[in-house]
Amino acid sequence: METREKIIIIGGGFAGLQLAKTLNNRNKKVMVLDRVNHHMFQPLFYQVACGRIEPSNISFPFRKIFQRSRNTQFRLTEVKEIDTANNKVITDEAEFSYDKLVIATGCKTNFFGNKDLAGRAFGMKNTQEAIGIRNHILMTFEKLILEKSRSDDGNWNIVIVGSGPTGVELAGAFAEMKKDILPRDYPYMNFDHLQIILVSSTEKPLAVMSPEAQVKSEEYLKDLGVIFMSQEYVTEYDGDKVHMKSGKSIPSNSVIWAAGVTGNVIGGFPAEHLIRNRYITDRYNRIKGYDNIFAIGDISYMETPKYPQGHPQVANVAINQARNLGKNLLKKNSEQWVEFEYKDKGSLATIGKHRAVVDLPFIKFQGLLAWFFWMFLHLMLILSVRNKLAVFFNWMWSYFNKDSSLRLIISPNKKNETLQ
């Protein structure tokens, strides 16, 4: 009887999950390792942070996804190191042997080595961080209404650093929250004092998109009342003020960092196999120096003629690398493998209701049509029909009522606190 090859996938993000689904119920033994028990739909984290949708609507338990799988297992554990010499994955609780290993650990927020920023500003790369932002913003207003703080102490300002899609979408959502929702919840507070400030190191927002999208997104932000600070570099945040290279400062106790990401690298690999915290891979996603270890998605650095500086760290690249690798691994020998070639399908972002920008290879458009296109695409990408319906219902309720019922402050109790 032929022994099935064992493939371990570390990480269940877009890349890891897509690879596992490609290999599902095929003649391979597959094990997915992750430190959380669910896949997270990251493009909508900002809506969790703003109380528009529940985390459960964009979170999908791995055991549910692979409930009927005949060859895929899941283990909840945190990987510490790879023993490449003995083909073993070392975790907190156990060791797992493999024939082939695929690293799909994705990225985390990049604070560029600034410990003060890392300790005081909010990132938004997982569900817990998104919920943390929601809790903090809502608690800030609960405290303000009790303390009746003045508007000049900075407690009102929400500062978002980074003007990529995440930063722009967050700024637009908070601006709409300021206009349509918070005045209803807090009728005796003057929200003219609340400023949504987007700090950008570039001249225009959405620098990776077309000039048309950049101009239009800046226009949308200003229409919503967002203060856009261009070509500014944040150097320090002490918990009370955001300090910039230009010498300017902004008082704020609510700072969200959306200014960059860095790879979730696992120990066990020589430094020369990494570049900018990403594993150097060939066109088949094999990590430099190894025949049986691969990296896909955000953690992979692959140079091609079209992308001599590596591919963009976006979901489309991750999903397509996973599909290509899965198909290759299912072939009888590596001589039949196909090199990865990325075809850019475009990019898009939404900046509040009826405002979005879409760049496709064959057309660019903005406004209401772009907003509906954005909504439809994201609904289609959500994994289950039940979750699609839940998100759609929340969006429609918010659309017609300009309101949301999801502004819950949920903080964990300390152990035995309720018994005292």
Secondary structure, DSSP 8 states (H G I E B T S, - for coil): ----EEEEEE--SHHHHHHHHHHTTSSEEEEEEESSSEEE-GGGHHHHHTTSS-GGGGEEEHHHHTTT-SSEEEEE--EEEEETTTTEEEESS-EEE-SEEEE---EEE--TT-HHHHHHSB--SSHHHHHHHHHHHHHHHHHHHHHT--GGGSTT-EEEE--SHHHHHHHHHHHHIIIIIHHHH-TTS-GGG--EEEE-SSSSS-TTS-HHHHHHHHHHHHHTT-EEE-S--EEEE-SSEEEETTS-EEE-SEEEE-S-EEE---BSS-GGGEETTEEEB-TT-BBTT-SSEEE-GGGEE---SS-TT----SHHHHHHHHHHHHHHHTSSSGGG----------EEEE-STT-EEEE-SS-EEESHHHHHHHHHHHHHHSS-HHHHHHHHHHHHHHHHHS--S---------TTGGG-
